[in-house]
Amino acid sequence: MSHWKFIKTALATLSLTLCSLTSHAAITTIKDVNGRSVTLDLPAKRVLLGFYIEDYFAVGGNASFDKLAGMSRGWFVSSRPATWAQYVASKPQLQKVPDVGNVQDQTFSIEKVLASRPDVVVLADWQYKALGPDLARLEAAKIPVVVIDYNAQTLERHLASTRILGEITGEKARAAKIAGEYQKIVTDIQQRIAKAKLPKPRAYIELGDKGPSEYSYTYGKNMWGAMASLAGGENVAAPFVENWGPINPEQLLASKPEVILIAGYENVKSPTAMQIGFGIDQKESIQRLKGFTQRNGWSELPAVKNKRVFGVYHGATRSILDAALLQFLAKSFYPTVFKDYNPEATYLGFYKRYLPIQPKGTFEVSL
């Protein structure tokens, strides 16, 4: 090779290398769900995750597991231990990811966050609001904070949060595909309901973590309340509960719900609490669901009389995975309109396409 050809070849190689490097990292300004402009190096190499673990995994794919610099994993591990165990079995590196504590019980540690040296901290909107002034220390350390929000359970915020995760992980095409699938399901539900022109069924949804003896959280404008509205139901708790909290039992009886859903987790403290999810036998879930129908006055409710009482998995809420729950709500509200829906297949199909584990257990039951 001549000296001139050698130089041209070397320059071409150097140019390709530089292009490769710049295509994999770039200072970018994005907007989070609250409209905040955040400048960071994308795709991020070290991510600290406050919430929405499965959404991050689904959007980020295999590489996302190795990019975790830290996480707030207490809620996920304590409420969904069987799910966490499957993830650890599939991705053992998760065991080594530092736990920075939880906002819910005031154990979230800014010191641990700083020690993990993240390129970006991804927080739920409610975490961002709760931490408030503490986040100034991250700003002082020039660690960008990005806010996403699946808790609102709105189509707009679900799609925006998914696309933001795509930006952070460098998986924008994958994020767009996931968001598109979700939007298609919501659109189909709304179009069918509009076409059917049926009266909205009165619906009541409760987190059954305390068992039948005590009324636990129901939901107003967010979480299950927002999902009920999205699926065409009239949430009877909405006039009395703004966000979440128990409804007065007398008020519930007066509201005469036509459909009742009791939500639950795998890991429950009460022996009568609604138990459903990964590794839970269907018979156990049905037996616990029946217990709620024995509450004082419930035998006279239209939902109980007509056996329109359902158990549903709470672990799939606050997530892009809740498309299956929306289908389940729609089918519970309008059984003739959505008789072709198979929500469990939708739920399991998402895992098959985007996540490294395959759930086994019970995720929906009825009487």
C-alpha positions, 0 to 999 in steps of 0.5 A, a space after each residue: 500500500 502506498 503512503 498516500 493510500 495508507 493515510 487515506 485509509 487511516 483517516 477514513 477509519 478515524 472518521 468512522 470511529 468518531 461518527 460511531 462515538 458521536 452517534 452513541 452519545 450526545 448532549 440533548 435537551 428533552 422535556 419531561 412530563 411536567 414540561 421541564 427542560 432537562 439537558 443530559 448526555 443520551 443515551 444514559 450509561 448510568 440510570 437511577 430509577 425511582 419507580 416504574 421498574 418494569 416500564 424501564 426494563 420493557 422500553 430499554 430492553 436487555 441493555 437496560 439491566 446493566 445500566 442501572 446505577 441504583 434503584 428504589 426497589 423496596 415497594 416493588 420487592 415487598 409487594 411483588 416478591 415473586 415477580 422480583 425473584 423471577 427478574 433476579 433469576 433471569 438477570 442476576 446483576 439486579 442483586 448488585 444494584 444499590 438500593 437507595 431507599 423509598 420515598 413512601 417511608 422516608 428512607 430515600 437517601 440523597 447520599 446514596 443517590 450521589 454515591 451511585 454516580 448516576 448520569 440521570 435520576 428518573 423519578 415518578 411525579 409523586 416522588 419528585 413532589 414529595 422530595 421537593 427541596 432535597 433535590 437541590 443537592 442533586 442539582 448542585 451536583 449537576 445530576 439531571 432529574 427527569 420526571 415521568 408519570 404512569 400514576 395519573 393513568 391518562 393516555 397522554 402521560 402514559 405515552 409521554 412517559 414511555 417516549 421519555 424512557 426511550 430517549 433516556 435508554 436510546 431505544 426510541 423506536 422500541 418506545 414508539 412501538 410500545 406506545 403505539 400498541 397502547 394507544 391502539 388498545 385505548 382507541 379501540 375501547 373508546 370507539 366501541 363504547 361510543 358506537 354501542 351508546 350504552 348507559 355507563 355502569 356504576 362501578 366501584 374499585 377497591 384495593 383489598 389489602 385489608 380484607 373484608 372487615 375494613 374498607 381500604 383505598 378506593 380511587 377518585 380522579 387517578 389510578 383505578 378511578 382514571 382507568 374506570 373512566 377511560 374504560 367507560 364506567 361511572 366511578 361511584 367514588 369520584 364525588 367523595 374521594 379526590 385521589 385515594 382513600 376509603 369511602 364511607 360504607 353507607 355512601 357506597 351502599 347508597 351508590 348501588 354499584 353495578 360492577 365491583 372490582 377488588 384489587 390485590 397483590 401477591 404479598 398480603 398481610 391479612 389472611 383475608 386480603 385479596 391475594 392475586 398475581 404471580 404464583 397465586 392459585 386461582 381457587 385461592 383468589 376466588 375464595 378471597 374475593 367471595 369474602 368481600 361479598 359477605 360485607 354488611 349490606 353487600 348482598 343487596 348491591 346490584 353487582 353482588 346480586 348479578 355476580 358482577 364482582 371481579 378480582 384484579 391484579 393491582 401490580 399491573 397498574 401505574 404502568 404501560 402494562 395496564 392495557 390488559 387491565 383496561 381491556 378487563 375493565 371494559 369487558 367487565 363493564 360492557 360484556 357484550 361489546 368486548 366479548 372477544 377481548 382476552 385481557 390475560 393474553 394481552 398481559 402475557 403477550 407484552 411480557 413475551 415481546 418485551 420482558 425477560 420473564 414469563 408470568 404464571 399465576 392468576 391475574 383476573 377472576 370473577 364470581 
